[in-house]
Amino acid sequence: MLRHWVDNHYYDFERDEDLLLMLNNFLEGVRGKAMKRWVYSINKVVSRRVSTLIIKQLKVVSPS
């Protein structure tokens, strides 16, 4: 459910930096071998979304 929210509704995290920070803190606190793949997949989605945002911001700042 959490991965679905992050993957399909990332705009919630874009608009609320505290929410993104809480998500990161939560994921850092998850323990257990069985959960590592789950945490990794969510972190991968977050990283991809953040990278996309940075690229969009760079295009706005320095148009070619």
FIKOLZA-1660 file (N, C-alpha, C; in steps of 0.1 Angstrom, whole numbers, plus 5000, padded with zeros to 4 digits):
% residues 64
   i   px   py   pz ch aa at
   1 5008 4988 5000  A  M  N
   1 5000 5000 5000  A  M CA
   1 5009 5013 5000  A  M  C
   2 5019 5013 5008  A  L  N
   2 5028 5024 5009  A  L CA
   2 5035 5026 4996  A  L  C
   3 5040 5015 4990  A  R  N
   3 5047 5017 4977  A  R CA
   3 5038 5022 4966  A  R  C
   4 5025 5018 4966  A  H  N
   4 5015 5023 4957  A  H CA
   4 5013 5038 4958  A  H  C
   5 5012 5042 4971  A  W  N
   5 5011 5057 4974  A  W CA
   5 5023 5064 4968  A  W  C
   6 5035 5060 4972  A  V  N
   6 5047 5067 4967  A  V CA
   6 5048 5067 4952  A  V  C
   7 5045 5056 4946  A  D  N
   7 5046 5054 4932  A  D CA
   7 5036 5062 4924  A  D  C
   8 5024 5061 4928  A  N  N
   8 5013 5067 4920  A  N CA
   8 5008 5081 4925  A  N  C
   9 5012 5085 4937  A  H  N
   9 5007 5098 4942  A  H CA
   9 5019 5105 4948  A  H  C
  10 5030 5106 4941  A  Y  N
  10 5042 5112 4947  A  Y CA
  10 5040 5127 4949  A  Y  C
  11 5030 5133 4942  A  Y  N
  11 5028 5147 4943  A  Y CA
  11 5025 5151 4958  A  Y  C
  12 5020 5141 4966  A  D  N
  12 5018 5144 4980  A  D CA
  12 5031 5147 4987  A  D  C
  13 5041 5140 4983  A  F  N
  13 5055 5141 4989  A  F CA
  13 5062 5153 4983  A  F  C
  14 5059 5157 4971  A  E  N
  14 5065 5169 4965  A  E CA
  14 5060 5181 4972  A  E  C
  15 5048 5181 4976  A  R  N
  15 5041 5193 4982  A  R CA
  15 5044 5194 4996  A  R  C
  16 5048 5184 5003  A  D  N
  16 5050 5184 5017  A  D CA
  16 5063 5177 5021  A  D  C
  17 5074 5186 5023  A  E  N
  17 5087 5181 5026  A  E CA
  17 5087 5173 5039  A  E  C
  18 5079 5177 5049  A  D  N
  18 5079 5170 5062  A  D CA
  18 5074 5156 5060  A  D  C
  19 5064 5154 5051  A  L  N
  19 5059 5141 5048  A  L CA
  19 5070 5132 5042  A  L  C
  20 5078 5138 5033  A  L  N
  20 5089 5130 5026  A  L CA
  20 5099 5127 5037  A  L  C
  21 5102 5136 5046  A  L  N
  21 5112 5134 5057  A  L CA
  21 5107 5122 5066  A  L  C
  22 5094 5123 5069  A  M  N
  22 5088 5112 5078  A  M CA
  22 5089 5099 5070  A  M  C
  23 5086 5098 5057  A  L  N
  23 5087 5086 5050  A  L CA
  23 5102 5081 5050  A  L  C
  24 5111 5089 5048  A  N  N
  24 5125 5085 5049  A  N CA
  24 5129 5080 5062  A  N  C
  25 5125 5087 5073  A  N  N
  25 5128 5083 5086  A  N CA
  25 5121 5069 5089  A  N  C
  26 5109 5067 5085  A  F  N
  26 5102 5054 5087  A  F CA
  26 5110 5043 5080  A  F  C
  27 5114 5046 5067  A  L  N
  27 5121 5035 5059  A  L CA
  27 5134 5032 5065  A  L  C
  28 5141 5042 5071  A  E  N
  28 5154 5039 5077  A  E CA
  28 5152 5031 5090  A  E  C
  29 5141 5031 5096  A  G  N
  29 5138 5024 5108  A  G CA
  29 5133 5010 5106  A  G  C
  30 5130 5006 5094  A  V  N
  30 5125 4993 5091  A  V CA
  30 5136 4983 5092  A  V  C
  31 5134 4972 5100  A  R  N
  31 5144 4962 5102  A  R CA
  31 5139 4949 5097  A  R  C
  32 5148 4940 5095  A  G  N
  32 5145 4926 5091  A  G CA
  32 5148 4923 5076  A  G  C
  33 5153 4912 5074  A  K  N
  33 5157 4907 5061  A  K CA
  33 5145 4907 5051  A  K  C
  34 5134 4903 5056  A  A  N
  34 5122 4902 5047  A  A CA
  34 5118 4915 5042  A  A  C
  35 5121 4926 5049  A  M  N
  35 5116 4939 5046  A  M CA
  35 5126 4947 5037  A  M  C
  36 5138 4942 5036  A  K  N
  36 5149 4949 5029  A  K CA
  36 5145 4952 5014  A  K  C
  37 5139 4942 5008  A  R  N
  37 5135 4944 4993  A  R CA
  37 5124 4954 4992  A  R  C
  38 5115 4954 5001  A  W  N
  38 5104 4963 5001  A  W CA
  38 5109 4977 5003  A  W  C
  39 5117 4979 5013  A  V  N
  39 5123 4993 5015  A  V CA
  39 5131 4997 5003  A  V  C
  40 5139 4988 4998  A  Y  N
  40 5147 4991 4986  A  Y CA
  40 5138 4996 4974  A  Y  C
  41 5127 4989 4972  A  S  N
  41 5118 4993 4961  A  S CA
  41 5112 5006 4963  A  S  C
  42 5108 5010 4975  A  I  N
  42 5103 5023 4978  A  I CA
  42 5113 5034 4976  A  I  C
  43 5125 5031 4982  A  N  N
  43 5136 5041 4980  A  N CA
  43 5140 5043 4965  A  N  C
  44 5139 5033 4957  A  K  N
  44 5141 5034 4943  A  K CA
  44 5131 5043 4936  A  K  C
  45 5119 5042 4940  A  V  N
  45 5108 5050 4935  A  V CA
  45 5111 5065 4939  A  V  C
  46 5114 5067 4951  A  V  N
  46 5116 5080 4956  A  V CA
  46 5128 5086 4949  A  V  C
  47 5139 5079 4948  A  S  N
  47 5151 5084 4941  A  S CA
  47 5148 5088 4926  A  S  C
  48 5140 5079 4920  A  R  N
  48 5136 5082 4906  A  R CA
  48 5128 5095 4905  A  R  C
  49 5118 5096 4914  A  R  N
  49 5110 5108 4914  A  R CA
  49 5118 5121 4917  A  R  C
  50 5127 5120 4927  A  V  N
  50 5135 5132 4930  A  V CA
  50 5144 5136 4918  A  V  C
  51 5150 5126 4912  A  S  N
  51 5158 5129 4900  A  S CA
  51 5150 5135 4889  A  S  C
  52 5138 5131 4887  A  T  N
  52 5130 5137 4877  A  T CA
  52 5126 5151 4880  A  T  C
  53 5124 5154 4893  A  L  N
  53 5121 5168 4897  A  L CA
  53 5133 5177 4895  A  L  C
  54 5145 5172 4898  A  I  N
  54 5157 5180 4897  A  I CA
  54 5159 5183 4882  A  I  C
  55 5157 5173 4873  A  I  N
  55 5159 5176 4859  A  I CA
  55 5149 5186 4854  A  I  C
  56 5137 5185 4858  A  K  N
  56 5127 5195 4854  A  K CA
  56 5130 5209 4859  A  K  C
  57 5135 5210 4871  A  Q  N
  57 5139 5223 4877  A  Q CA
  57 5151 5229 4869  A  Q  C
  58 5160 5220 4866  A  L  N
  58 5172 5225 4858  A  L CA
  58 5168 5230 4844  A  L  C
  59 5158 5224 4838  A  K  N
  59 5153 5228 4825  A  K CA
  59 5146 5242 4826  A  K  C
  60 5139 5244 4837  A  V  N
  60 5133 5257 4839  A  V CA
  60 5143 5268 4842  A  V  C
  61 5153 5265 4850  A  V  N
  61 5163 5275 4853  A  V CA
  61 5172 5278 4841  A  V  C
  62 5176 5269 4834  A  S  N
  62 5185 5271 4822  A  S CA
  62 5179 5266 4809  A  S  C
  63 5170 5273 4804  A  P  N
  63 5164 5269 4791  A  P CA
  63 5174 5269 4780  A  P  C
  64 5173 5260 4771  A  S  N
  64 5183 5259 4759  A  S CA
  64 5177 5265 4747  A  S  C
% end
